[in-house]
Amino acid sequence: MHVTIVLGSSSDARVMKGAADALDTCGVEWEARILSAHRMPDELKAYVEGQVQGGTGVFIAGAGLAAHLPGVIASHTVKPVIGVPIRAAFDGLDALLSIVQMPKGVPVATVGVNNSYNAGLLAAQILAAGQLAGQLDRQAQAAREDAGELEEKLQRLRRERAAALLKEPQNREVFE
C-alpha cells in the first residue's frame, strides 16, 4: 500500500512537501498529483477511484481558502483522508474550519495549518495499523484452523474408543 498526496494548486507544493518528507523518513511509498476539486471535479473523481484500485491506503489532501479538496476526495472513497489546511487567507482559519467541519458520514482527519509533516506521519501510522490488522487476521485464521484440526482429532479418538468398547467382551461373554 502507498499514500496518495493531492494538492489543490501548484502553490501548495511548498507546504505539502512536508508530507512527502515524513513518508520518506518512514519508508512509505507515495505519489503526488495536483488536481483542483473545483476546476477538475471529473478528473479528481477518476483519479481517486483509480488510486483506490491501484493500492492507495491513505489520501493526504492539502488545500487553502474554501479547502473542499479533502472532503471531495472523502466523498469518493472509504479510504482514510487526511486534510491539511493551507494558510492562504485568514491565517488558514478558513481552510481549517472547512476541513474540520465535514458533514456526518464523510470523515476527514485534520492536522494543523500548514502541518503536512504530521499528515505524513499520521498516514504512516494508519498504514502500520492496517498491516497489524492483517497480521492479526492471519493469526486468527491459523487459530481457527488449529481448532478445526484439534476437533477432527478428538472426533477420531472418540470413534476409535467407541469401536474398542464395542469389541471388548461383555460380562456374559467372559464366563461362557
HELIX and SHEET records of a PDB file:
HELIX    1   1 SER A   10  ASP A   12  5                                   3    
HELIX    2   2 ALA A   13  CYS A   26  1                                  14    
HELIX    3   3 PRO A   41  GLN A   53  1                                  13    
HELIX    4   4 LEU A   69  ALA A   74  1                                   6    
HELIX    5   5 PHE A   90  GLY A   92  5                                   3    
HELIX    6   6 LEU A   93  VAL A  100  1                                   8    
HELIX    7   7 SER A  116  LYS A  167  1                                  52    
HELIX    8   8 ASN A  171  PHE A  175  1                                   5    
SHEET    1   A 5 TRP A  30  ILE A  34  0                                        
SHEET    2   A 5 HIS A   2  LEU A   7  1                                        
SHEET    3   A 5 THR A  56  GLY A  64  1                                        
SHEET    4   A 5 VAL A  81  ILE A  86  1                                        
SHEET    5   A 5 ALA A 109  THR A 110  1                                        
END                                                                             
